[in-house]
Amino acid sequence: MLKDPKWNLLAALLSSIIFLSGCVERKQLEKLGLMTAVGYDLEQENRIKGSAVVHKFDPLAKNLTKIITVDGNTSKAIRQEQNLETDQNLVMGQLRCVIYSRELAKRGIIQLVDALNRDPSIGNTVYLTVAEGDASSILNIEQKSLKSDLGTYLYNLIKQNVESEQLLSPTLHEFNHFFSDHGKDPVLPILTIKNGAIVISGLALFKEDRMVSTLNSDQLFYLKVLSDKYRSGSFELSFTRSRFKKVIRKEEGIAYRTVYNKFYLNLDNIRSHSKIKLVDKQNLRYKIEIDLASILLEATEPLDLSSPEKIKYIENEANKEMEKEIKKLLLGFQKNGVDPAGFGEKYIASTRGKRISKKGWKEKYKNAKFDVEVKNTITKTGSID
C-alpha cells in the first residue's frame, strides 16, 4: 500500500529543518567563546582587573582555552572590553567558578555578586571563591596537566570536596541567601597555588559582603559540625601523648618507636547531628549539643581496646578536645563579628513579631555565651596497630 504523499512531504520538511538547525547550531557554537571561570582583582582605587578563562569550539586549534585580562570599573564594562580582544562572542552561560582576590574580598564584593544575579544566563549553582593572593594568578596557572579547561577543573575541585563533606557548599544561591539573611553569615573557600597546583587552603569568613577572617583546613570540621550534618566524614584529632598513656598498649619483647611528638587519632565514617538551643533569651545563652558516631580508624601508637572502659576513656578524651576547639572557634567568631553557624537564626526564630536590625543583632551577639557538649560514640575500631 502506497503512503500518503502529504506524509512523505511533511517527513522531508522536518528532516530538512533538523538538518539546517544542526548546521546553524554548529556554526553558532564556533562563533562563541564560553567563559568557564572569571576572576576579579582590585587593580587600583575604583579600578578592577577582570580575567576570564575562555573555552573555544575550534577543532583545528591546539589550545582550546585562553585567558583574557582587562581593566574596568564594572564587570559589564570588563566583559565588553574582553569582547574586543577576541573574534568570538563571549557568553557566560557555562560559567562554573568566580574568584575574588583577597584584597577585593576585604573591601566588599556585593557589587560584583549582584552583577551575577542580574545576568539571566548565569545559574545559581556557580561556585564563588576567594584567592589567597590575586585571582589572575590562579587563572593563569600552567594548564598542561589539566584534563579539562580550568573553569571545569575548579568546579570539580570544589564539588568533590563538598560531596566528601570537607567543605560547605559555596554556590551563588547560598551566598545570596546568607548575605540577605542577617541570622547567618556567608563563607567561601580560599584557593591558593601550592607546588604548582591549585588547592583549597581554608575558608573565608564574611561579615555581610566583606571578608574579615579565615579558618584553616583543620577548623573546617568544627564549623561543619555546628552548621550541618556529617553523613560519612573523617577527621584527625591531636593530643599530648601523656593523655593517652593509660591506654597505649605495651607488649613485652616488642619495641614501638615513637615517630611523633604528639598523639593522633583518626576518626572515620563520622555521622553527626547537632542541636543549638537558645536557653536564655534575655542574656543570650546557647546550649550546643553535638552527637557523633564514628569509627576509630587509626592511631599513631598501638592502643589497648580490650575493655569497654578503655574505649570509653578514648571517647571522653576526644569529646573534651572537640569541646575545647569548638569553644575557641566560637570566641573567634564573636571577636570578628561573624556568625557562620547561624546563632542569629535561632534568636530571630524565638522573637517572632519583634524585628531586629543587623546592627542590633551584632551588638547582642558580642556578649553571647555558649555551653558546648560533645558526645562521640566509637562504633568500631579499625587498623590502629
C-alpha positions in Angstrom: 0.0 0.0 0.0 1.4 3.4 -1.0 2.0 6.0 1.7 0.1 9.3 1.6 2.3 11.8 -0.3 1.3 14.5 2.2 3.1 12.5 4.9 6.1 12.0 2.7 6.3 15.8 2.1 6.0 16.5 5.8 8.7 14.0 6.7 11.1 15.5 4.2 10.3 19.0 5.5 11.0 18.0 9.1 14.3 16.3 8.1 15.4 19.5 6.3 14.6 21.6 9.3 16.5 19.3 11.7 19.5 19.2 9.3 19.5 23.0 8.8 19.1 23.7 12.5 22.0 21.4 13.2 24.2 23.3 10.8 23.2 26.6 12.3 23.9 25.4 15.8 27.4 24.2 14.9 28.1 27.5 13.1 26.9 29.5 16.2 29.0 27.4 18.6 32.1 28.1 16.6 31.4 31.8 17.0 31.0 31.6 20.7 33.7 31.9 23.5 32.4 30.1 26.6 33.6 31.8 29.8 34.0 29.0 32.3 35.8 30.9 35.1 36.3 34.6 35.8 38.4 36.4 38.4 38.5 39.9 39.8 41.4 41.8 41.3 41.5 45.3 42.8 43.9 47.0 40.4 43.8 50.4 42.0 41.2 52.6 43.7 37.9 52.4 41.7 39.6 50.1 39.1 39.1 46.3 38.8 41.1 43.9 36.7 39.0 41.1 35.3 40.4 37.8 34.0 38.3 35.2 32.1 39.0 31.6 31.1 37.5 31.3 27.6 36.9 27.9 26.0 36.7 27.9 22.2 35.0 25.4 19.9 37.7 25.1 17.3 38.8 21.5 16.3 41.8 22.9 14.4 43.2 24.8 17.4 45.9 23.2 19.6 44.8 25.0 22.7 41.1 25.5 23.1 41.4 27.7 26.1 42.8 31.1 26.6 42.9 33.8 29.3 41.7 37.4 28.6 42.5 40.0 31.1 41.4 43.7 31.0 40.7 46.6 33.4 37.4 48.3 34.1 35.1 49.9 36.6 32.3 47.4 36.4 32.0 43.7 35.5 29.8 44.6 32.5 32.4 47.1 31.2 35.1 44.5 31.7 33.2 41.9 29.6 32.7 44.5 26.8 36.5 45.1 26.8 37.2 41.4 26.8 35.0 41.0 23.7 37.2 43.5 21.9 40.1 41.1 22.3 38.6 38.0 20.6 37.0 37.1 17.4 34.3 35.2 19.3 31.2 36.4 21.2 31.9 35.9 24.9 29.0 34.3 26.8 28.6 33.3 30.5 26.1 30.5 30.2 28.7 27.9 31.0 30.3 29.8 33.9 31.5 27.4 36.6 33.6 29.4 39.1 34.1 33.0 40.2 37.3 34.1 42.0 37.7 37.3 44.0 41.1 38.4 45.2 41.7 38.6 48.9 42.2 42.4 48.8 38.9 42.8 46.9 37.1 40.4 49.2 38.2 42.5 52.2 36.8 45.7 50.5 33.4 44.1 49.6 32.1 42.0 46.7 28.4 42.6 46.7 28.6 44.9 43.6 30.2 42.1 41.6 27.9 39.4 43.1 24.8 41.5 42.2 26.0 41.6 38.6 25.9 37.8 38.5 22.4 37.8 39.9 21.2 40.2 37.2 22.6 38.0 34.3 19.8 35.5 33.4 22.3 33.3 31.6 24.2 32.5 34.9 22.8 29.8 37.1 22.6 29.8 40.9 25.0 26.8 41.2 28.1 28.8 40.1 30.7 28.5 42.8 32.1 31.6 44.5 35.7 31.6 45.9 38.4 33.8 47.3 42.1 33.8 46.1 44.8 33.8 48.7 46.5 36.4 46.6 45.5 37.6 43.1 42.7 35.9 41.2 44.6 36.3 38.0 47.4 34.2 39.3 45.0 31.3 39.9 43.6 31.6 36.4 46.9 31.9 34.7 48.4 28.8 36.2 50.0 26.4 33.7 47.2 24.2 32.4 49.1 21.4 30.5 48.4 18.9 33.2 44.7 19.5 33.4 42.4 17.1 31.6 39.7 19.8 31.2 39.5 23.5 31.0 40.4 25.4 34.2 36.8 26.5 34.9 35.6 22.9 34.9 38.6 21.8 36.9 37.9 24.4 39.6 34.2 23.4 39.7 35.1 19.7 40.1 37.7 20.6 42.8 35.1 22.3 44.9 32.3 19.9 44.1 34.1 16.8 45.2 35.2 18.4 48.5 31.6 19.5 49.1 30.4 15.9 48.4 33.1 14.4 50.6 32.0 16.7 53.4 35.2 18.7 53.5 33.5 22.0 52.6 30.2 23.8 53.0 28.7 24.5 49.6 29.7 27.9 48.3 27.2 28.5 45.5 25.9 31.8 44.3 22.5 30.8 45.8 23.9 30.2 49.2 25.9 33.4 49.3 22.8 35.4 48.3 20.7 33.7 51.0 23.1 34.2 53.9 24.0 37.8 52.8 20.4 38.9 52.8 19.5 36.9 56.0 21.2 38.6 59.0 20.8 35.4 61.0 23.8 33.8 59.3 26.9 35.0 57.5 28.4 33.7 54.2 31.6 31.6 53.9 33.7 30.9 50.8 36.6 28.6 50.1 40.1 30.1 49.7 42.1 29.0 46.7 45.9 29.1 46.6 48.8 27.7 44.5 50.9 25.0 46.2 53.7 23.2 44.3 52.3 24.4 41.0 48.8 23.2 41.7 45.6 24.9 42.8 44.5 23.8 46.3 41.8 24.8 48.8 43.7 26.2 51.8 40.9 27.3 54.1 37.7 29.2 54.4 37.0 33.0 54.2 34.5 34.3 56.7 32.3 37.2 55.6 30.7 39.9 57.6 27.9 40.9 55.2 29.9 41.1 51.9 33.3 41.8 53.4 35.9 39.1 54.2 37.0 39.7 57.8 38.7 36.5 58.9 39.7 33.0 57.8 39.6 29.4 59.0 42.4 26.9 58.3 41.6 23.5 57.0 41.7 21.9 60.5 38.9 24.2 61.7 36.5 23.4 58.8 35.4 20.2 60.6 34.1 22.1 63.6 32.2 24.6 61.5 30.7 21.8 59.5 29.7 20.0 62.7 28.0 23.2 64.1 26.1 24.2 60.9 25.4 21.0 59.0 25.3 17.2 59.3 28.1 14.7 58.6 27.0 11.6 56.9 30.3 9.9 56.3 33.1 12.3 57.2 36.6 11.9 58.5 38.7 13.9 61.0 42.1 13.8 62.8 42.5 14.8 66.4 45.7 15.8 68.0 46.7 15.3 71.7 49.7 15.4 74.0 50.9 11.8 74.4 50.5 11.8 78.2 46.7 12.0 77.9 46.7 8.5 76.4 49.4 6.9 78.5 46.9 4.6 80.3 45.5 3.1 77.1 48.7 2.8 75.0 49.4 -0.9 74.6 52.8 -2.2 75.7 53.8 -5.7 74.9 56.9 -7.5 76.3 59.5 -8.1 73.7 58.0 -5.7 71.2 59.6 -2.2 70.8 57.4 0.5 69.3 59.3 3.5 68.0 58.0 6.9 68.8 57.6 8.7 65.5 55.6 11.8 66.5 56.0 14.2 69.4 52.2 14.2 69.8 49.5 11.5 69.7 47.0 11.5 66.8 43.6 9.8 66.3 41.8 9.5 63.1 38.0 9.1 63.2 36.3 7.9 60.1 32.7 7.4 58.7 31.6 10.2 61.1 27.9 10.7 61.4 26.8 13.8 63.3 23.7 15.7 64.5 23.8 19.0 66.3 21.2 20.9 68.3 21.6 24.6 69.0 19.1 25.7 71.7 18.6 29.3 72.9 18.2 28.5 76.6 18.3 32.2 77.9 16.9 34.7 75.5 17.4 37.7 77.9 21.1 37.0 78.5 21.6 35.3 75.1 22.9 31.9 76.2 23.0 28.9 73.9 23.2 25.2 74.6 25.1 23.3 71.8 24.7 19.5 71.8 26.6 17.5 69.3 26.2 13.8 68.9 28.7 11.9 66.8 29.1 8.2 65.8 32.5 7.2 64.3 34.9 4.5 63.6 38.4 4.7 65.2 40.3 4.1 62.1 43.9 4.8 63.0 46.2 6.0 65.9 49.9 6.8 65.9 50.5 4.4 68.7 49.0 1.0 69.5 46.0 1.2 71.8 44.6 -1.3 74.3 41.0 -1.7 73.3 40.4 -4.8 75.3 37.7 -3.4 77.6 34.6 -1.1 77.2 36.2 1.2 79.9 39.2 1.9 77.8 37.2 2.6 74.7 35.0 5.0 76.9 38.2 6.7 78.1 39.2 7.4 74.5 35.7 8.7 73.7 35.8 11.1 76.7 39.2 12.5 75.7 38.0 13.0 72.2 34.9 14.8 73.5 36.9 17.1 75.7 39.2 18.0 72.9 36.4 18.8 70.5 34.5 20.8 73.1 37.6 22.9 73.7 38.2 23.6 70.0 34.6 24.4 69.3 34.6 27.0 72.2 37.8 28.5 70.8 36.2 28.7 67.4 33.1 30.4 68.7 35.1 33.0 70.6 36.9 33.8 67.3 33.6 34.2 65.6 32.5 36.7 68.2 35.8 38.6 68.1 35.4 39.1 64.4 31.6 39.7 64.5 30.8 36.8 62.2 28.1 34.2 62.6 28.6 31.4 60.0 26.9 28.8 62.4 23.6 30.6 62.4 23.0 31.6 66.0 21.2 34.6 64.8 18.7 32.4 63.0 17.8 30.7 66.4 17.5 34.1 68.1 15.3 35.6 65.4 13.1 32.5 65.3 12.5 32.9 69.1 11.4 36.5 68.8 8.8 36.4 66.1 7.0 39.7 65.7 9.9 41.7 67.1 12.3 42.7 64.2 15.9 43.2 65.0 18.4 45.0 62.6 21.7 43.5 61.5 23.5 46.1 63.7 21.2 45.3 66.7 21.9 41.5 66.3 25.7 42.0 66.0 25.7 44.0 69.3 23.8 41.3 71.1 26.0 38.6 69.6 29.1 40.1 71.1 28.0 39.0 74.6 26.5 35.7 73.8 27.5 32.7 75.9 27.9 29.1 74.7 27.7 25.8 76.6 29.1 23.0 74.4 28.6 19.3 74.9 30.0 16.7 72.6 29.1 13.0 72.7 31.1 10.8 70.4 30.4 7.1 70.3 33.0 4.8 68.8 31.0 2.2 67.0 34.0 0.2 65.6 37.8 0.1 65.8 39.8 -0.2 62.6 43.5 -0.7 61.9 45.3 1.1 64.7 48.3 -1.1 65.2 
